[in-house]
Amino acid sequence: MIPLDPLPNLIDQVYARILEAITDRTLPPGHRIRQNELAEKLGVSRQPVSHALHLLHRQGLVAESGRRGFEVIQLDPERIRQLYEVRGAIDALAAKLAAARVKTDATGRAQLEAALRAGRAIDRKTPLARLIALDVDFHSAIYRLAGNPVIEEMIAPQWPHMRRSMATVLAELDYRESAWSEHEAIAAEIFAGRAKAAEAAALAHALTAGQRTEEKLRAIDEAA
């Protein structure tokens, strides 16, 4: 039998740190990652860095580049559109189910209310990483209130890619405000128990975010 890795927690920490750097573009698309250099910056050995990079490689966030090197993959506008089309269907279902359960699930309702309050506190100085975390928290609260754990299980593998896409548009000051206005509208329909309206609002929000992200990425590609 193969011995167990004695450093799983360290690998998780290194993975999370690299993913955060990819998401907030500290490690921008096309950047070549050298394992030795990254290990030195993080103050760890090469082993957990290698493990973390191979996890990111399997998720399609980095690609092999040269000997023992990796490169941050470019965001594909068409792929992002496709991702948001699927997410729109999932978010719509989650919002509909959440609206049907909001009066009987006090814990789930409280979690959604807390996520909404946290989002209302953002301003022009809120760091990008914080904006992304708040956005994820809001949608995750709806998934939990929906009462169907398969929703979170299906969406979980896509969060790293969606976090990257969020960073593309949340960096724009005007969109961070309109995004939370749309969140408020979705939550209002859920709290009122209007399942159909909540479903429509969630779908519209996802498709708008996807379209805006795709347009932004195409503009970046054209300017390059």
Secondary structure as the mmCIF struct_conf table of DSSP 4:
data_model
#
loop_
_struct_conf.conf_type_id
_struct_conf.id
_struct_conf.beg_label_comp_id
_struct_conf.beg_label_asym_id
_struct_conf.beg_label_seq_id
_struct_conf.end_label_comp_id
_struct_conf.end_label_asym_id
_struct_conf.end_label_seq_id
HELX_LH_PP_P HELX_LH_PP_P1 ILE A 2 ASP A 5
BEND BEND1 PRO A 6 PRO A 6
HELX_RH_AL_P HELX_RH_AL_P1 PRO A 8 THR A 23
TURN_TY1_P TURN_TY1_P1 ASP A 24 ARG A 25
BEND BEND2 THR A 26 LEU A 27
TURN_TY1_P TURN_TY1_P2 PRO A 29 GLY A 30
HELX_LH_PP_P HELX_LH_PP_P2 HIS A 31 HIS A 31
STRN STRN1 ARG A 32 ARG A 34
HELX_RH_AL_P HELX_RH_AL_P2 GLN A 35 LEU A 42
TURN_TY1_P TURN_TY1_P3 GLY A 43 GLY A 43
BEND BEND3 VAL A 44 VAL A 44
HELX_RH_AL_P HELX_RH_AL_P3 ARG A 46 ARG A 58
TURN_TY1_P TURN_TY1_P4 GLN A 59 GLY A 60
BEND BEND4 LEU A 61 LEU A 61
STRN STRN2 VAL A 62 GLU A 64
BEND BEND5 GLY A 66 GLY A 66
TURN_TY1_P TURN_TY1_P5 ARG A 67 ARG A 68
STRN STRN3 GLY A 69 VAL A 72
HELX_LH_PP_P HELX_LH_PP_P3 ILE A 73 LEU A 75
HELX_RH_AL_P HELX_RH_AL_P4 PRO A 77 ARG A 101
TURN_TY1_P TURN_TY1_P6 VAL A 102 THR A 104
HELX_RH_AL_P HELX_RH_AL_P5 ALA A 106 ARG A 120
TURN_TY1_P TURN_TY1_P7 ALA A 121 ALA A 121
TURN_TY1_P TURN_TY1_P8 ARG A 124 LYS A 125
BEND BEND6 THR A 126 THR A 126
HELX_RH_AL_P HELX_RH_AL_P6 LEU A 128 ALA A 146
TURN_TY1_P TURN_TY1_P9 GLY A 147 GLY A 147
HELX_RH_AL_P HELX_RH_AL_P7 PRO A 149 ILE A 155
HELX_RH_3T_P HELX_RH_3T_P1 ALA A 156 GLN A 158
HELX_RH_AL_P HELX_RH_AL_P8 TRP A 159 LEU A 170
TURN_TY1_P TURN_TY1_P10 ALA A 171 ALA A 171
BEND BEND7 GLU A 172 GLU A 172
HELX_RH_AL_P HELX_RH_AL_P9 LEU A 173 PHE A 191
TURN_TY1_P TURN_TY1_P11 ALA A 192 GLY A 193
HELX_RH_AL_P HELX_RH_AL_P10 ALA A 195 ALA A 223
#
